[in-house]
Amino acid sequence: MDSKRTDTDRRRFMTSAAMGLAAFGSGGLTLRADARPTPAQGDADYAKRVLSLFGQTPEPVVTEEPIEVSPRQGRGPSYLPRAPFRGKVSPMMAKGVPLFVQGHVWGHDTKQALVGAILDVFQASPEGVYSPGGDDWSFRTRLLTSETGYYEYETIHPPAYEFPAAGSGRWRSPHVHMVVNCPGYAELATELMFTGDPKADVDFVGRPSELVKTPEKVEIEGVACERVWFDVVLAPR
């Protein structure tokens, strides 16, 4: 197989997706007028409980109108700082359906894409386990948005898994964690979820509709893949 052709095909595939919340204005890309800040997953009490495990203090809860700024949650017990910067979340040859995620990070106040925002992305392995860091950063990465506020990464569709720490029979439906930071904006810890996944009806954390996306089914070089556009909107501090 021609590796140059494969790379070109993948790049063409990634850049041919819909524009999500983007609109074209006189100054270039801008945020659609009807867009709202991306909702966080969970509540402030959850943030305080989880972040206390890491000796951290959560940011104050944003006090703007609920329709614009949704409640935020902590980063979750599986978050680890200082993941490597790279565009691929899953290890090479990881088992599962390849998943391509792309989007923009926006500032809700300016309606402009945010350059240099940092995204911490992490998820469970196919066995439902989070890597411990140290010498094992599998299924974890950090990304920087480009000069147009754009990001993209490759992974595999995450699994559902049982969460015994929350009580017997507590499940999480498949999800990808995303913790987004940019100077001048409140940190956002949120999750990307999917339609049609197992345990969606019993996810004990909840599944806000704004975070649930329907993957586009595509085929690349004979391999069944999925693609999702997931824009993130940050609220100012």
N, CA, C and O of each residue as an XYZ file, in Angstrom:
948
protein
N       0.843     -1.191      0.000
C       0.000      0.000      0.000
C       0.885      1.250      0.000
O       1.872      1.305      0.734
N       0.545      2.242     -0.806
C       1.287      3.491     -0.883
C       0.995      4.330      0.349
O      -0.122      4.818      0.519
N       2.014      4.505      1.229
C       1.795      5.224      2.482
C       1.454      6.679      2.231
O       0.654      7.262      2.963
N       2.064      7.289      1.178
C       1.758      8.688      0.879
C       0.309      8.845      0.456
O      -0.362      9.801      0.849
N      -0.175      7.896     -0.352
C      -1.571      7.965     -0.786
C      -2.508      7.767      0.386
O      -3.536      8.436      0.482
N      -2.156      6.838      1.292
C      -2.989      6.594      2.469
C      -3.078      7.840      3.345
O      -4.159      8.203      3.807
N      -1.923      8.502      3.575
C      -1.927      9.721      4.391
C      -2.758     10.808      3.740
O      -3.480     11.538      4.419
N      -2.656     10.915      2.413
C      -3.434     11.931      1.696
C      -4.918     11.646      1.789
O      -5.720     12.555      2.001
N      -5.288     10.364      1.628
C      -6.694      9.981      1.727
C      -7.238     10.268      3.113
O      -8.366     10.740      3.256
N      -6.438      9.984      4.140
C      -6.903     10.235      5.510
C      -7.089     11.729      5.737
O      -8.091     12.146      6.318
N      -6.125     12.550      5.280
C      -6.256     13.993      5.458
C      -7.473     14.525      4.715
O      -8.199     15.375      5.232
N      -7.696     14.029      3.507
C      -8.868     14.471      2.740
C     -10.147     14.072      3.461
O     -11.114     14.833      3.499
N     -10.145     12.870      4.034
C     -11.308     12.393      4.793
C     -11.577     13.288      5.998
O     -12.722     13.663      6.251
N     -10.522     13.634      6.743
C     -10.689     14.426      7.960
C     -11.180     15.838      7.660
O     -11.962     16.396      8.430
N     -10.732     16.419      6.551
C     -11.075     17.809      6.258
C     -12.356     17.952      5.463
O     -12.772     19.072      5.169
N     -12.992     16.847      5.108
C     -14.207     16.920      4.289
C     -15.477     16.886      5.127
O     -16.577     16.883      4.574
N     -15.346     16.861      6.460
C     -16.520     16.753      7.326
C     -17.304     18.059      7.353
O     -16.837     19.093      6.876
N     -18.506     17.991      7.921
C     -19.322     19.187      8.098
C     -18.623     20.164      9.017
O     -17.684     19.792      9.720
N     -19.070     21.415      9.022
C     -18.390     22.474      9.752
C     -18.873     22.624     11.184
O     -18.407     23.523     11.885
N     -19.791     21.778     11.648
C     -20.229     21.862     13.023
C     -20.876     23.200     13.335
O     -21.827     23.592     12.660
N     -20.388     23.901     14.331
C     -20.951     25.188     14.741
C     -20.311     26.364     14.015
O     -20.573     27.518     14.356
N     -19.482     26.087     13.027
C     -18.807     27.169     12.325
C     -19.733     27.852     11.331
O     -20.636     27.237     10.764
N     -19.479     29.155     11.136
C     -20.138     29.935     10.093
C     -19.078     30.849      9.494
O     -18.085     31.158     10.153
N     -19.275     31.282      8.261
C     -18.330     32.172      7.613
C     -18.799     33.607      7.769
O     -19.910     33.953      7.365
N     -17.947     34.446      8.358
C     -18.245     35.863      8.492
C     -17.256     36.682      7.705
O     -16.415     36.133      6.993
N     -17.348     38.004      7.826
C     -16.471     38.888      7.062
C     -15.009     38.712      7.462
O     -14.108     38.958      6.660
N     -14.773     38.280      8.720
C     -13.399     38.098      9.189
C     -12.935     36.660      9.161
O     -11.906     36.336      9.754
N     -13.670     35.784      8.487
C     -13.315     34.373      8.441
C     -14.285     33.543      9.255
O     -15.469     33.867      9.340
N     -13.779     32.456      9.863
C     -14.633     31.577     10.635
C     -15.172     32.274     11.871
O     -14.437     32.989     12.552
N     -16.434     32.075     12.162
C     -17.044     32.598     13.377
C     -18.046     31.590     13.900
O     -18.430     30.664     13.185
N     -18.469     31.759     15.131
C     -19.403     30.829     15.763
C     -20.825     31.158     15.342
O     -21.194     32.329     15.259
N     -21.629     30.127     15.075
C     -23.025     30.346     14.718
C     -23.742     31.146     15.788
O     -23.471     30.980     16.978
N     -24.650     32.010     15.376
C     -25.324     32.911     16.308
C     -26.147     32.164     17.347
O     -26.328     32.664     18.457
N     -26.654     30.970     17.013
C     -27.521     30.246     17.945
C     -26.752     29.287     18.848
O     -27.365     28.524     19.595
N     -25.416     29.314     18.793
C     -24.619     28.387     19.594
C     -24.600     28.810     21.057
O     -24.660     30.000     21.368
N     -24.515     27.840     21.943
C     -24.430     28.069     23.375
C     -23.201     27.352     23.922
O     -22.693     26.437     23.274
N     -22.709     27.744     25.101
C     -21.568     27.040     25.679
C     -21.844     25.545     25.805
O     -22.958     25.144     26.144
N     -20.836     24.721     25.536
C     -20.980     23.281     25.667
C     -21.273     22.927     27.117
O     -20.554     23.383     28.006
N     -22.304     22.131     27.387
C     -22.624     21.795     28.775
C     -21.568     20.891     29.382
O     -21.041     19.994     28.724
N     -21.269     21.144     30.651
C     -20.391     20.252     31.402
C     -21.210     19.071     31.895
O     -22.440     19.116     31.907
N     -20.527     18.029     32.298
C     -21.204     16.796     32.681
C     -21.104     16.616     34.179
O     -20.012     16.357     34.685
N     -22.197     16.743     34.906
C     -22.184     16.553     36.337
C     -22.458     17.850     37.071
O     -23.089     18.749     36.516
N     -21.991     17.968     38.321
C     -22.268     19.156     39.116
C     -21.055     19.532     39.940
O     -20.057     18.813     39.967
N     -21.153     20.676     40.616
C     -20.017     21.201     41.368
C     -19.669     20.313     42.552
O     -18.491     20.175     42.883
N     -20.665     19.705     43.203
C     -20.380     18.825     44.337
C     -19.519     17.648     43.905
O     -18.603     17.240     44.618
N     -19.825     17.102     42.720
C     -19.020     16.002     42.189
C     -17.586     16.480     41.965
O     -16.635     15.752     42.247
N     -17.435     17.694     41.461
C     -16.103     18.242     41.228
C     -15.320     18.323     42.526
O     -14.152     17.936     42.570
N     -15.953     18.825     43.591
C     -15.252     18.977     44.859
C     -14.808     17.623     45.408
O     -13.699     17.492     45.927
N     -15.679     16.615     45.292
C     -15.339     15.288     45.815
C     -14.171     14.676     45.064
O     -13.241     14.142     45.667
N     -14.229     14.761     43.731
C     -13.205     14.108     42.913
C     -11.881     14.860     42.983
O     -10.835     14.245     43.189
N     -11.911     16.189     42.815
C     -10.667     16.937     42.797
C      -9.958     16.903     44.137
O      -8.737     17.052     44.189
N     -10.701     16.710     45.231
C     -10.068     16.631     46.542
C      -9.120     15.438     46.620
O      -8.169     15.453     47.401
N      -9.373     14.400     45.814
C      -8.498     13.234     45.792
C      -7.122     13.593     45.263
O      -6.137     12.933     45.594
N      -7.045     14.647     44.432
C      -5.784     15.043     43.822
C      -5.211     16.304     44.481
O      -4.259     16.896     43.972
N      -5.800     16.712     45.624
C      -5.304     17.888     46.301
C      -5.546     19.167     45.540
O      -4.789     20.127     45.686
N      -6.594     19.200     44.723
C      -6.883     20.360     43.898
C      -8.182     21.007     44.352
O      -9.023     20.370     44.987
N      -8.328     22.274     44.018
C      -9.550     23.008     44.319
C     -10.257     23.327     43.010
O      -9.657     23.941     42.127
N     -11.517     22.928     42.861
C     -12.213     23.204     41.599
C     -12.465     24.680     41.411
O     -12.542     25.433     42.382
N     -12.595     25.097     40.163
C     -12.937     26.478     39.865
C     -14.334     26.785     40.413
O     -15.170     25.886     40.498
N     -14.597     28.043     40.785
C     -15.951     28.406     41.220
C     -16.974     28.105     40.134
O     -16.665     28.179     38.945
N     -18.180     27.768     40.539
C     -19.234     27.492     39.577
C     -19.579     28.780     38.828
O     -19.729     29.839     39.437
N     -19.702     28.683     37.517
C     -20.045     29.849     36.709
C     -21.457     30.297     37.061
O     -22.352     29.465     37.210
N     -21.662     31.592     37.195
C     -22.942     32.102     37.669
C     -23.759     32.787     36.592
O     -24.696     33.516     36.915
N     -23.443     32.584     35.340
C     -24.215     33.184     34.267
C     -25.531     32.422     34.080
O     -25.778     31.421     34.753
N     -26.375     32.911     33.155
C     -27.689     32.302     32.936
C     -27.526     30.833     32.552
O     -26.646     30.510     31.753
N     -28.351     29.929     33.100
C     -28.212     28.489     32.828
C     -28.282     28.143     31.348
O     -27.659     27.177     30.906
N     -29.043     28.931     30.571
C     -29.168     28.601     29.149
C     -27.859     28.819     28.419
O     -27.651     28.273     27.335
N     -26.974     29.614     29.004
C     -25.710     29.914     28.339
C     -24.535     29.138     28.942
O     -23.664     28.666     28.211
N     -24.509     29.009     30.241
C     -23.405     28.320     30.886
C     -23.968     27.186     31.736
O     -24.670     27.431     32.717
N     -23.666     25.970     31.367
C     -24.199     24.808     32.078
C     -23.309     24.464     33.274
O     -22.140     24.848     33.298
N     -23.847     23.743     34.269
C     -23.021     23.332     35.418
C     -21.810     22.525     34.964
O     -21.862     21.813     33.962
N     -20.716     22.649     35.720
C     -19.476     21.966     35.375
C     -19.236     20.806     36.331
O     -19.790     20.761     37.430
N     -18.394     19.865     35.889
C     -18.029     18.768     36.776
C     -16.514     18.717     36.910
O     -15.786     19.403     36.192
N     -16.054     17.891     37.843
C     -14.614     17.688     37.971
C     -14.078     16.877     36.804
O     -14.828     16.417     35.943
N     -12.782     16.715     36.796
C     -12.129     16.017     35.696
C     -12.353     14.515     35.749
O     -12.086     13.816     34.772
N     -12.839     14.007     36.877
C     -13.068     12.578     37.015
C     -11.891     11.902     37.692
O     -10.771     12.408     37.624
N     -12.118     10.775     38.342
C     -11.054     10.103     39.096
C      -9.956      9.530     38.227
O      -8.885      9.197     38.735
N     -10.193      9.404     36.914
C      -9.189      8.808     36.030
C      -8.347      9.840     35.301
O      -7.484      9.482     34.500
N      -8.590     11.126     35.569
C      -7.790     12.169     34.919
C      -6.358     12.147     35.435
O      -6.126     11.949     36.627
N      -5.397     12.350     34.535
C      -3.987     12.491     34.890
C      -3.409     13.671     34.123
O      -3.650     13.785     32.921
N      -2.655     14.553     34.772
C      -2.041     15.668     34.050
C      -0.825     15.228     33.252
O      -0.282     14.145     33.467
N      -0.408     16.085     32.329
C       0.845     15.931     31.572
C       0.854     14.722     30.642
O       1.887     14.075     30.474
N      -0.280     14.418     30.045
C      -0.289     13.395     28.992
C       0.533     13.906     27.810
O       0.659     15.119     27.642
N       1.092     13.027     26.992
C       1.888     13.479     25.843
C       1.014     14.173     24.801
O      -0.170     13.867     24.661
N       1.616     15.111     24.074
C       0.935     15.766     22.964
C       1.071     14.891     21.724
O       2.183     14.583     21.295
N      -0.054     14.492     21.152
C      -0.056     13.668     19.943
C      -1.476     13.655     19.400
O      -2.419     14.023     20.100
N      -1.623     13.233     18.158
C      -2.927     13.272     17.508
C      -3.699     11.967     17.579
O      -4.836     11.889     17.113
N      -3.079     10.927     18.170
C      -3.731      9.619     18.245
C      -3.891      9.232     19.710
O      -2.910      9.163     20.451
N      -5.127      8.980     20.123
C      -5.416      8.647     21.516
C      -5.158      7.165     21.784
O      -4.529      6.817     22.784
N      -5.634      6.299     20.908
C      -5.502      4.854     21.105
C      -4.127      4.375     20.650
O      -3.544      4.960     19.737
N      -3.600      3.319     21.271
C      -2.321      2.753     20.832
C      -2.437      2.153     19.433
O      -3.536      1.907     18.935
N      -1.306      1.927     18.824
C      -1.292      1.292     17.505
C      -1.935     -0.084     17.588
O      -1.693     -0.838     18.530
N      -2.755     -0.403     16.596
C      -3.393     -1.708     16.453
C      -4.363     -2.020     17.588
O      -4.657     -3.188     17.842
N      -4.864     -0.996     18.273
C      -5.860     -1.235     19.328
C      -7.124     -1.820     18.715
O      -7.528     -1.427     17.620
N      -7.751     -2.763     19.424
C      -8.952     -3.416     18.920
C     -10.155     -2.503     19.078
O     -10.362     -1.907     20.135
N     -10.937     -2.400     18.026
C     -12.129     -1.569     18.091
C     -12.371     -0.846     16.778
O     -11.541     -0.889     15.870
N     -13.501     -0.190     16.685
C     -13.849      0.568     15.486
C     -13.116      1.900     15.503
O     -13.295      2.673     16.445
N     -12.292      2.202     14.493
C     -11.598      3.490     14.461
C     -12.589      4.650     14.503
O     -13.612      4.639     13.817
N     -12.267      5.646     15.317
C     -13.127      6.808     15.513
C     -12.306      8.069     15.298
O     -11.254      8.245     15.913
N     -12.794      8.954     14.417
C     -12.139     10.230     14.155
C     -13.015     11.347     14.724
O     -14.187     11.474     14.370
N     -12.432     12.147     15.607
C     -13.161     13.254     16.238
C     -12.495     14.555     15.810
O     -11.269     14.669     15.836
N     -13.298     15.527     15.417
C     -12.768     16.809     14.994
C     -13.760     17.905     15.347
O     -14.952     17.646     15.515
N     -13.266     19.117     15.458
C     -14.147     20.224     15.790
C     -13.365     21.500     16.016
O     -12.168     21.568     15.740
N     -14.056     22.512     16.523
C     -13.440     23.783     16.898
C     -13.683     24.039     18.380
O     -14.639     23.526     18.960
N     -12.813     24.832     18.982
C     -13.031     25.366     20.322
C     -13.335     26.849     20.174
O     -12.566     27.595     19.568
N     -14.478     27.272     20.741
C     -14.961     28.635     20.570
C     -15.010     29.385     21.897
O     -15.144     28.777     22.959
N     -14.900     30.705     21.830
C     -15.172     31.558     22.965
C     -16.589     32.080     22.865
O     -16.958     32.691     21.862
N     -17.401     31.844     23.912
C     -18.802     32.244     23.832
C     -18.958     33.757     23.801
O     -19.910     34.260     23.205
N     -18.039     34.499     24.434
C     -18.168     35.950     24.494
C     -17.829     36.623     23.171
O     -18.492     37.578     22.768
N     -16.801     36.127     22.499
C     -16.362     36.752     21.250
C     -16.944     36.097     20.012
O     -16.920     36.679     18.927
N     -17.471     34.881     20.168
C     -17.956     34.077     19.041
C     -16.824     33.720     18.081
O     -17.080     33.379     16.927
N     -15.589     33.794     18.537
C     -14.432     33.498     17.707
C     -13.787     32.187     18.135
O     -13.875     31.792     19.298
N     -13.136     31.516     17.184
C     -12.392     30.303     17.498
C     -11.176     30.654     18.348
O     -10.560     31.702     18.155
N     -10.835     29.782     19.283
C      -9.758     30.032     20.233
C      -8.484     29.310     19.796
O      -8.456     28.085     19.674
N      -7.452     30.081     19.570
C      -6.162     29.550     19.130
C      -5.364     29.089     20.351
O      -5.314     29.790     21.361
N      -4.750     27.926     20.261
C      -3.873     27.453     21.323
C      -4.580     26.939     22.556
O      -3.952     26.818     23.607
N      -5.869     26.631     22.470
C      -6.555     25.984     23.588
C      -5.985     24.576     23.765
O      -5.633     23.916     22.787
N      -5.897     24.123     25.008
C      -5.352     22.795     25.304
C      -6.497     21.848     25.635
O      -7.335     22.150     26.485
N      -6.531     20.712     24.969
C      -7.528     19.687     25.238
C      -6.836     18.469     25.825
O      -5.945     17.900     25.193
N      -7.234     18.059     27.025
C      -6.846     16.768     27.585
C      -7.917     15.767     27.196
O      -9.085     15.935     27.546
N      -7.529     14.731     26.478
C      -8.477     13.735     25.980
C      -8.086     12.375     26.551
O      -6.925     11.975     26.466
N      -9.056     11.662     27.134
C      -8.739     10.337     27.642
C     -10.004      9.488     27.691
O     -11.116     10.010     27.775
N      -9.819      8.184     27.638
C     -10.934      7.241     27.636
C     -10.468      5.894     28.162
O      -9.275      5.664     28.359
N     -11.429      5.013     28.385
C     -11.103      3.665     28.856
C     -10.632      2.799     27.683
O     -10.978      3.043     26.528
N      -9.844      1.795     28.013
C      -9.396      0.813     27.032
C     -10.566     -0.092     26.645
O     -11.627     -0.010     27.264
N     -10.399     -0.955     25.633
C     -11.475     -1.895     25.289
C     -11.900     -2.771     26.456
O     -13.009     -3.304     26.452
N     -11.033     -2.930     27.461
C     -11.362     -3.727     28.643
C     -12.022     -2.887     29.735
O     -12.335     -3.397     30.811
N     -12.232     -1.601     29.459
C     -12.871     -0.734     30.446
C     -11.941     -0.241     31.525
O     -12.387      0.056     32.634
N     -10.638     -0.143     31.226
C      -9.626      0.254     32.207
C      -8.929      1.532     31.740
O      -8.676      1.709     30.548
N      -8.620      2.420     32.686
C      -7.871      3.638     32.379
C      -6.386      3.418     32.672
O      -6.035      2.830     33.696
N      -5.528      3.879     31.791
C      -4.087      3.700     31.977
C      -3.593      4.508     33.177
O      -4.177      5.540     33.508
N      -2.522      4.048     33.832
C      -2.068      4.673     35.083
C      -1.090      5.822     34.912
O      -0.697      6.433     35.905
N      -0.676      6.143     33.674
C       0.350      7.160     33.496
C       1.722      6.562     33.708
O       1.893      5.349     33.585
N       2.712      7.397     34.030
C       4.063      6.878     34.200
C       4.615      6.403     32.876
O       4.896      7.208     31.988
N       4.772      5.091     32.739
C       5.249      4.518     31.480
C       4.096      4.114     30.555
O       4.331      3.620     29.452
N       2.876      4.319     30.993
C       1.712      3.891     30.210
C       0.713      5.039     30.084
O      -0.062      5.311     31.000
N       0.748      5.709     28.924
C      -0.187      6.799     28.639
C      -1.179      6.394     27.552
O      -1.704      7.251     26.840
N      -1.437      5.105     27.421
C      -2.354      4.650     26.380
C      -3.751      5.216     26.613
O      -4.206      5.334     27.751
N      -4.412      5.558     25.535
C      -5.752      6.144     25.544
C      -5.779      7.488     26.273
O      -6.772      7.841     26.909
N      -4.674      8.230     26.173
C      -4.587      9.586     26.717
C      -3.768     10.446     25.759
O      -2.811      9.970     25.147
N      -4.147     11.700     25.636
C      -3.365     12.630     24.830
C      -3.705     14.051     25.220
O      -4.707     14.303     25.888
N      -2.851     14.988     24.792
C      -3.172     16.404     24.843
C      -3.044     16.976     23.445
O      -2.231     16.521     22.641
N      -3.858     17.978     23.170
C      -3.882     18.607     21.851
C      -3.898     20.119     22.001
O      -4.368     20.642     23.012
N      -3.385     20.821     20.996
C      -3.495     22.273     20.899
C      -4.346     22.614     19.680
O      -4.176     22.025     18.613
N      -5.261     23.567     19.841
C      -6.025     24.005     18.680
C      -5.135     24.831     17.757
O      -4.187     25.481     18.197
N      -5.461     24.791     16.483
C      -4.663     25.465     15.467
C      -4.984     26.958     15.413
O      -5.729     27.471     16.249
N      -4.416     27.648     14.424
C      -4.673     29.078     14.264
C      -6.118     29.367     13.875
O      -6.541     30.523     13.893
N      -6.881     28.333     13.524
C      -8.312     28.506     13.253
C      -9.170     27.914     14.373
O     -10.385     27.785     14.223
N      -8.536     27.553     15.498
C      -9.280     26.969     16.611
C      -9.683     25.533     16.395
O     -10.542     25.015     17.109
N      -9.077     24.879     15.419
C      -9.468     23.520     15.012
C      -8.641     22.472     15.762
O      -7.474     22.696     16.084
N      -9.273     21.320     16.033
C      -8.562     20.175     16.600
C      -9.070     18.908     15.927
O     -10.157     18.884     15.350
N      -8.270     17.867     16.013
C      -8.701     16.546     15.544
C      -7.866     15.488     16.229
O      -6.710     15.717     16.586
N      -8.472     14.320     16.408
C      -7.714     13.192     16.930
C      -8.344     11.889     16.451
O      -9.501     11.845     16.034
N      -7.539     10.832     16.526
C      -7.981      9.489     16.139
C      -7.952      8.597     17.367
O      -7.027      8.679     18.174
N      -8.956      7.746     17.513
C      -9.003      6.794     18.615
C      -9.828      5.591     18.162
O      -9.963      5.354     16.961
N     -10.378      4.835     19.101
C     -11.353      3.799     18.775
C     -12.617      4.089     19.565
O     -12.573      4.771     20.589
N     -13.738      3.574     19.094
C     -14.993      3.772     19.812
C     -14.857      3.171     21.204
O     -14.548      1.986     21.328
N     -15.082      3.964     22.264
C     -14.852      3.479     23.624
C     -15.897      2.455     24.053
O     -16.956      2.350     23.436
N     -15.599      1.695     25.118
C     -16.527      0.673     25.600
C     -17.434      1.210     26.700
O     -17.176      2.271     27.266
N     -18.494      0.471     26.995
C     -19.230      0.662     28.250
C     -18.475     -0.109     29.332
O     -17.821     -1.110     29.041
N     -18.566      0.356     30.581
C     -17.901     -0.377     31.649
C     -18.631     -0.164     32.969
O     -19.286      0.856     33.184
N     -18.498     -1.154     33.842
C     -19.109     -1.061     35.162
C     -18.219     -0.219     36.074
O     -16.993     -0.251     35.968
N     -18.859      0.535     36.972
C     -18.147      1.450     37.861
C     -18.445      1.058     39.305
O     -19.277      1.694     39.952
N     -17.780      0.021     39.825
C     -18.108     -0.503     41.157
C     -17.958      0.525     42.269
O     -18.648      0.434     43.285
N     -17.059      1.513     42.097
C     -16.849      2.501     43.152
C     -18.110      3.298     43.440
O     -18.256      3.859     44.526
N     -19.030      3.351     42.470
C     -20.278      4.087     42.658
C     -21.401      3.191     43.162
O     -22.526      3.651     43.355
N     -21.097      1.902     43.378
C     -22.121      0.971     43.842
C     -22.316     -0.155     42.850
O     -22.038      0.002     41.661
N     -22.786     -1.277     43.327
C     -22.963     -2.453     42.483
C     -23.945     -2.175     41.351
O     -24.996     -1.567     41.553
N     -23.581     -2.632     40.161
C     -24.467     -2.489     39.012
C     -24.498     -1.104     38.411
O     -25.375     -0.821     37.596
N     -23.565     -0.216     38.782
C     -23.508      1.120     38.190
C     -22.641      1.075     36.930
O     -21.511      0.589     36.955
N     -23.194      1.592     35.833
C     -22.523      1.511     34.544
C     -22.287      2.893     33.951
O     -23.037      3.832     34.213
N     -21.243      3.002     33.156
C     -21.029      4.147     32.293
C     -21.184      3.677     30.858
O     -20.593      2.675     30.457
N     -21.974      4.400     30.092
C     -22.061      4.134     28.659
C     -20.785      4.652     27.984
O     -20.061      5.446     28.585
N     -20.498      4.225     26.762
C     -19.259      4.659     26.100
C     -19.141      6.177     26.044
O     -20.106      6.873     25.727
N     -17.946      6.683     26.356
C     -17.722      8.128     26.357
C     -16.230      8.418     26.256
O     -15.390      7.583     26.591
N     -15.925      9.614     25.788
C     -14.553     10.135     25.748
C     -14.514     11.386     26.618
O     -15.313     12.302     26.422
N     -13.596     11.431     27.570
C     -13.427     12.613     28.415
C     -12.654     13.691     27.667
O     -11.706     13.394     26.940
N     -13.068     14.953     27.850
C     -12.330     16.078     27.287
C     -12.297     17.193     28.328
O     -13.341     17.681     28.760
N     -11.094     17.591     28.725
C     -10.894     18.705     29.644
C     -10.223     19.816     28.845
O      -9.113     19.640     28.342
N     -10.895     20.958     28.728
C     -10.448     22.014     27.807
C     -10.091     23.264     28.601
O     -10.860     23.713     29.451
N      -8.909     23.823     28.313
C      -8.431     25.031     28.978
C      -7.938     26.045     27.959
O      -7.332     25.689     26.948
N      -8.208     27.322     28.243
C      -7.705     28.404     27.416
C      -7.640     29.657     28.289
O      -8.590     29.922     29.026
N      -6.560     30.437     28.235
C      -6.464     31.644     29.065
C      -7.674     32.555     28.889
O      -8.107     32.829     27.769
N      -8.214     33.022     30.023
C      -9.362     33.918     29.991
C     -10.700     33.211     30.038
O     -11.747     33.856     30.081
N     -10.670     31.867     30.030
C     -11.914     31.099     30.007
C     -11.926     30.073     31.133
O     -10.875     29.599     31.565
N     -13.119     29.736     31.602
C     -13.261     28.728     32.647
C     -12.951     27.350     32.080
O     -13.363     27.005     30.972
N     -12.215     26.574     32.864
C     -11.942     25.194     32.439
C     -13.256     24.447     32.251
O     -14.184     24.595     33.047
N     -13.327     23.654     31.205
C     -14.503     22.835     30.943
C     -14.118     21.365     30.945
O     -13.281     20.942     30.147
N     -14.722     20.578     31.837
C     -14.581     19.123     31.827
C     -15.887     18.560     31.296
O     -16.936     18.722     31.920
N     -15.830     17.905     30.158
C     -17.051     17.414     29.535
C     -16.789     16.043     28.926
O     -15.691     15.504     29.062
N     -17.774     15.481     28.264
C     -17.650     14.143     27.681
C     -18.358     14.107     26.331
O     -19.391     14.747     26.135
N     -17.790     13.361     25.428
C     -18.414     13.060     24.148
C     -19.056     11.687     24.256
O     -18.395     10.709     24.606
N     -20.369     11.616     23.949
C     -21.115     10.358     24.022
C     -21.753     10.059     22.667
O     -21.689     10.877     21.749
N     -22.361      8.896     22.549
C     -22.803      8.432     21.240
C     -24.198      7.805     21.311
O     -24.587      7.216     22.319
N     -24.926      7.951     20.219
C     -26.241      7.324     20.125
C     -26.086      5.823     19.870
O     -25.104      5.369     19.282
N     -27.085      5.071     20.332
C     -27.147      3.646     20.021
C     -26.168      2.775     20.763
O     -25.969      1.619     20.388
N     -25.545      3.298     21.817
C     -24.536      2.524     22.534
C     -25.143      1.720     23.679
O     -26.185      2.098     24.213
N     -24.501      0.612     24.063
C     -24.995     -0.172     25.208
C     -24.888      0.629     26.500
O     -24.003      1.469     26.659
N     -25.812      0.348     27.420
C     -25.875      0.950     28.753
C     -26.245      2.436     28.720
O     -26.130      3.123     29.735
N     -26.683      2.931     27.572
C     -27.071      4.338     27.491
C     -28.253      4.634     28.406
O     -28.378      5.744     28.922
N     -29.117      3.649     28.609
C     -30.318      3.869     29.415
C     -30.066      3.735     30.914
O     -30.951      4.033     31.716
N     -28.860      3.287     31.304
C     -28.585      3.098     32.742
C     -27.319      3.825     33.178
O     -26.802      3.554     34.262
N     -26.812      4.736     32.364
C     -25.602      5.487     32.718
C     -25.883      6.319     33.968
O     -26.726      7.216     33.929
N     -25.191      6.039     35.077
C     -25.533      6.682     36.347
C     -25.100      8.148     36.400
O     -25.556      8.886     37.273
N     -24.230      8.584     35.486
C     -23.807      9.981     35.456
C     -24.799     10.842     34.694
O     -24.953     12.028     34.986
N     -25.473     10.245     33.714
C     -26.400     11.002     32.886
C     -25.823     11.278     31.506
O     -24.612     11.210     31.296
N     -26.718     11.592     30.562
C     -26.310     11.811     29.178
C     -27.021     13.051     28.619
O     -28.040     12.911     27.942
N     -26.509     14.263     28.885
C     -27.121     15.465     28.312
C     -27.181     15.370     26.789
O     -26.209     14.966     26.151
N     -28.299     15.734     26.219
C     -28.498     15.544     24.782
C     -27.460     16.291     23.949
O     -27.113     15.853     22.853
N     -26.955     17.434     24.470
C     -25.975     18.209     23.703
C     -24.644     17.480     23.542
O     -23.856     17.805     22.654
N     -24.399     16.495     24.401
C     -23.133     15.771     24.366
C     -23.228     14.447     23.620
O     -22.214     13.780     23.416
N     -24.425     14.062     23.213
C     -24.634     12.776     22.533
C     -24.653     13.010     21.027
O     -25.508     13.732     20.514
N     -23.715     12.401     20.329
C     -23.581     12.579     18.892
C     -23.799     11.249     18.166
O     -23.559     10.177     18.721
N     -24.252     11.340     16.927
C     -24.436     10.160     16.083
C     -23.250     10.048     15.140
O     -23.100     10.885     14.249
N     -22.405      9.042     15.307
C     -21.242      8.913     14.431
C     -21.650      8.671     12.973
O     -22.601      7.942     12.691
N     -20.926      9.284     12.079
C     -21.101      9.014     10.654
C     -20.312      7.753     10.314
O     -19.122      7.651     10.614
N     -20.985      6.803      9.689
C     -20.326      5.551      9.320
C     -19.646      5.729      7.960
O     -20.296      6.097      6.981
N     -18.354      5.472      7.905
C     -17.594      5.622      6.667
C     -16.672      4.421      6.507
O     -16.521      3.613      7.422
N     -16.066      4.316      5.346
C     -15.128      3.232      5.073
C     -13.862      3.819      4.478
O     -13.920      4.571      3.505
N     -12.712      3.480      5.060
C     -11.420      3.952      4.570
C     -10.547      2.748      4.277
O     -10.264      1.941      5.162
N     -10.125      2.635      3.030
C      -9.273      1.515      2.624
C      -9.866      0.181      3.051
O      -9.152     -0.721      3.488
N     -11.209      0.067      2.914
C     -11.898     -1.177      3.237
C     -12.153     -1.407      4.708
O     -12.667     -2.461      5.083
N     -11.804     -0.435      5.567
C     -11.994     -0.573      7.020
C     -13.168      0.291      7.454
O     -13.216      1.481      7.143
N     -14.128     -0.313      8.181
C     -15.279      0.430      8.701
C     -14.812      1.369      9.806
O     -14.148      0.942     10.751
N     -15.163      2.659      9.684
C     -14.741      3.677     10.650
C     -15.931      4.561     11.007
O     -17.001      4.466     10.405
N     -15.720      5.418     11.997
C     -16.720      6.390     12.401
C     -16.081      7.775     12.449
O     -14.881      7.919     12.685
N     -16.917      8.794     12.218
C     -16.448     10.175     12.279
C     -17.478     11.007     13.032
O     -18.682     10.861     12.823
N     -16.994     11.882     13.909
C     -17.867     12.742     14.713
C     -17.309     14.156     14.715
O     -16.103     14.353     14.868
N     -18.186     15.141     14.547
C     -17.806     16.541     14.712
C     -18.333     16.995     16.073
O     -19.527     16.891     16.354
N     -17.410     17.509     16.926
C     -17.767     17.883     18.287
C     -17.175     19.249     18.610
O     -16.014     19.340     19.009
N     -17.958     20.310     18.441
C     -17.503     21.657     18.781
C     -17.628     21.892     20.284
O     -18.560     21.406     20.924
N     -16.683     22.640     20.832
C     -16.661     22.971     22.249
C     -16.738     24.495     22.386
O     -15.999     25.217     21.716
N     -17.623     24.978     23.245
C     -17.803     26.408     23.477
C     -17.467     26.718     24.932
O     -18.114     26.196     25.841
N     -16.464     27.562     25.161
C     -16.025     27.887     26.500
C     -16.663     29.185     26.991
O     -16.836     30.136     26.229
N     -17.007     29.203     28.267
C     -17.540     30.407     28.896
C     -16.381     31.231     29.449
O     -15.425     30.658     29.972
N     -16.439     32.555     29.350
C     -15.369     33.385     29.923
C     -15.350     33.271     31.439
O     -16.370     32.964     32.056
N     -14.196     33.517     32.036
C     -14.099     33.493     33.503
C     -14.956     34.598     34.103
O     -15.008     34.744     35.325
